[in-house]
């Protein structure tokens, strides 16, 4: 069925029909929303005609009935993390995650839970945890994938080895078939086939094809491809609920599910094993299985190396020697028995080297690397790597041989791939550098997957081991099943969905594997850095994860609105459509693009947390730059984007600073100033300092190479110090610290003096251009950066460390500056020479932090600090101090100019309510540590609390800020 880009007549008819039934508002036919739902986590792009977000089961039933009445196809979607194109469709996409996400009941006695289809797996885990229970299957997307989606794809995850596939954990389903029948299917009581036309036809089909079903289905644990007809055999009690698990929404839509819960063993242990290669690691699987692990996961060196490259060496715990690794998990009730079993597994493993991982933090870090495998594998090769051939499975005993043959197949096609996955189940994920954007790319992709299908079938394997067949593998099923089995699929489809309205193009009468490829739209176009980068988004949806209680930052606006358009993935999809130019037109000026980007806080969280490396802050800056090039800009771009310029002008004169502060304190004038600047009227205006910091703090400005010294030769903390005794350090006073009151400049100087340094100020103002960048004035940012390089580079070249005060400004040198000035070699040198205070003190011999034992801290790392600079040095420093530390994830919500701009206030507050405000409320007596100017401003406005900088916390003469932990 062809993709329709314009709003179709059926979509208009459906809109009218739903309005007549009183639920018209659940339907959305805008280009923006259709763009958001045009892709899932697969290679495929199918633009829907409409999207519905029903708020109740009754609304869901009404929507389905309306679509059925006009013959519109329906695709049900949870989190859209389907890797095979299971969650995109040409008609109506029904999003059940937005509202149908309630856990109705957890029964600890029966060990069951009743849930809506849109319940996130991690949410169910939280509800079950107080009873010592859990839902067994745990895909790597467990923080955002839905139970309905897991049922649709028969999802598994690493611990399916111990707890079974989703099908093994489904007890009952309430569904609506394609023909409109509402069925209650409970495996505990069985079903009466005569009560339903669909069930009667299904039973007749099974009865007439027992031999085919018994010989071709259910041959090994990860045979997920096709319809799992083995559950319908008489010996399996015609278990229709289990059978529908894995049918990918092609037969029925789930309205409610009852699932099995399992007891989570109280003790678990991880064993890390190193082997010469991935295939060698796979050879060990049969031996490892003898020790009944709950997980046996494999990954290779290249994925680990990309973590080191993007997140630093500290992100990768020590690993055993080798190029291929296996992580095995054992669980039990007796710690001694568990340790004995782990030791025996290690001895029998045949590894080059291995270890029992006893540190829980190390184990968590290793599991996280494996969990992010899909995204990391996609950016680990020189060329973009894709799914498509994503999760084939073979019997575990054959896994090593299969991997060697598969590597030879890759070589024969001139392709590279990074395998990883569930070795204990024989299921291997891989990302491959298919040349999808070349003219012959789709044909080469199809040739490879067809050869791959024949290879897997030769090993008695399955095209899919857990993600379903979708658009990626449905057309390959004849390589695995006989014509008689394929015909059975058609009969079953006809019984449940005779008009082929549910997820057409999947499993039965499938679309070709090379049809509807998203990247193919770029074929023949001149390569573009922007286009390549936005197409890196694979759709795995980590930006949709609930970050409550974690140290992640991405994606704060989505956490506030729970709207797909406000997620990193949603924005990437809209930008992809902008580049493609079919659905989202007008290019950079498109209203859909600006609507999607409007609530992006430019927090840089995705730059760190997104496994595919999306940097939406940079893309937003570029979009704004192109949109307003040579044109009149919004008022806030001039007021807030040029704020450092205004600040320098105002602080040149104490009288002018007093006049401006007086103006912004008077109600009428304050309202006018806010309106002129495009600032929300509910925001307070910061107070300007009466002098720049160089005049407020008693230091003599010096040039590099000259003799460092202090005014009058007297230290702020202690007596005179000679140049021979002290080390020079340049204190870079950013525009915020320079022009506004507070900021901790005095405390910074004091700490540096006490650490044996002679602090200096640059002889001119230094601005990194951050506010120009965030408002998309990139040429202005380049001018600011070049001028700053002229000032800072001589110090760095002379070996003088530069310490920054404002994290967002410091972070510019390690992120945006390299992109904006790629040909200036000074950028890399300055980036390595500009440090945070914690980084400088960590490399200062003999320095020790003050003893803060008994001091309680709530710490809000600035989002740029956490995402770009890394907060590890600060965490280590505070740990050494002995303070009790509660570290927050997320963003404060102000995020520079974002939170003060008109139209952003509500979302800014909601972001603060996610992490920051609950934490300070829960710790009323704690000192709040916040180096970011935005963070301290938000804290003061919304919570009435004063935040202090790290320098103010460490300063020997602490107390000027009014916060003295001792």
URGI-V443830 format. One record per helix or strand. SS is the DSSP state (alpha for helix, beta for strand). FROM is the first residue (numbers start at 1). LEN is the number of residues. If there is no record, write none. Layout:
ss,from,len
SS,FROM,LEN
SS,FROM,LEN
This chain:
ss,from,len
alpha,9,12
alpha,24,3
beta,27,2
alpha,31,6
beta,39,1
beta,44,2
beta,50,3
alpha,57,14
beta,74,4
beta,92,4
beta,103,5
beta,112,4
beta,120,1
alpha,121,9
beta,133,2
beta,138,1
beta,146,1
alpha,147,7
beta,157,1
alpha,160,4
alpha,166,4
beta,170,8
beta,182,5
alpha,193,3
alpha,197,11
alpha,210,7
alpha,229,4
alpha,234,3
alpha,240,5
beta,252,9
beta,262,2
beta,267,9
alpha,278,6
alpha,285,5
beta,295,6
alpha,301,11
alpha,313,3
beta,324,9
alpha,335,14
beta,353,5
alpha,360,12
alpha,373,6
beta,386,1
beta,393,1
alpha,396,17
beta,417,6
alpha,423,3
beta,427,6
alpha,441,18
beta,462,1
alpha,470,10
alpha,483,14
beta,502,1
beta,517,1
alpha,519,4
alpha,529,6
alpha,542,3
alpha,556,6
alpha,564,3
alpha,568,13
alpha,587,3
alpha,591,8
alpha,605,5
alpha,616,12
alpha,635,5
alpha,643,9
alpha,654,10
alpha,667,11
beta,679,1
beta,688,1
alpha,693,4
beta,699,1
beta,710,1
alpha,711,3
beta,727,6
alpha,735,5
beta,740,1
alpha,745,10
beta,757,5
alpha,770,5
alpha,778,20
beta,801,4
alpha,807,6
alpha,816,5
alpha,826,8
beta,834,2
alpha,837,6
beta,856,5
alpha,863,7
alpha,872,10
beta,884,5
alpha,898,3
beta,901,1
alpha,905,10
alpha,916,7
beta,927,3
alpha,933,11
beta,947,2
alpha,950,5
